[in-house]
Amino acid sequence: MKKVHKRSGKLGMPPGSLVHVGAGEHQRSVLHLFRYDAEGVQETSPTSMAEVPADGEDGRVAWLNIDGLHDDAVMQAAAERFQLHPLLVEDILNTDHRPKLEEYDDGLFVVAKMLRLGKAQGRLQVEQVSILLTKHMLVSFQEAPGDVLEPVRRRLREGLGRARKAGPDYLLYALLDVIVDHYFVVLEEAGRHIEELESKVVVRPGGEDLRAIQRLRGQLIHMAKYVTPMRELAGRLNSSESPFIAQGTRRYISDLQDHTVYIAETIGSFREMLQSLENTYHAGVALRTGEVMKVLTIIATIFIPLTFIVGIYGMNFEHMPELRWRYGYFGVLGIMAVLTLGMLGWFRWKKWL
């Protein structure tokens, strides 16, 4: 998991230069456009920015989604079409940004992070979504095709809920809401792994359990890096007096803020649980080691007198008592057996066994 992307490609360039900072292969940008109102929806795939309507051109709400940030021509055309400040374009292309909200005279700019679980175990996929909100339009910029926003598209197509009846501010809420909902998916999976680890660590801890604990902790730390600023973003949206957020949408944004607070608190709880689980693991390993050492010590203690006896009778002196006694061998074995049983009984009486 790469923590920091290289920025050396921007070295010496003026602010606002069209240089993508982030992961992903160079690919052509793909445009997807929704135009809708309470009566219906039109879904198209423009081939250029010239086919994208101006803000409020026909009275319908428009949602333009741009997949792929490497196409300089498309990004330049988008910047000119929507009169984006060069520093704002730079923020869109720099996918290392933390979630944030910026307010402008002609709209709002939001940066959010989509989190998904990859196919590889414990692999957390992070993708930045930059969103520009104006009076009648919403423009979203994604790093690559594929996202968690399909439920919002389905609601627009099928006219479910308030999706087509409200303005672009509600669409902004809906996008952020489905992004945050996937945080719950990641958390639920982490919680399931923690429950599995608890049952294993308490019974018989193994080295793979410690590695799983460390992997989960790293995933939660990585997730908290984005959840905390998302909570701040939701709080700022909730308290913002921007005219681009309708009063009716603020209730939904308040609920979104509650969700981010709950997720942040749950991450903290999970991290404490993992710390406790790691302590339990080390205690269990220490207990098992102590049990093994106790058994080995008892065995060594039992053999001390036995070794003494056979050592005495292993000497080669000519005149030793009982050397020629017919039952001497069996007598010595009997004494050794009695000593062994006696010591075992004494250990049990002392509750050492």
Helices and strands as residue ranges (DSSP letters): G 8-10, E 30-37, E 40-44, G 49-51, E 61-67, H 72-81, H 86-93, E 100-104, E 107-117, E 124-133, E 137-142, H 150-158, H 168-203, H 207-239, H 247-312, H 328-349
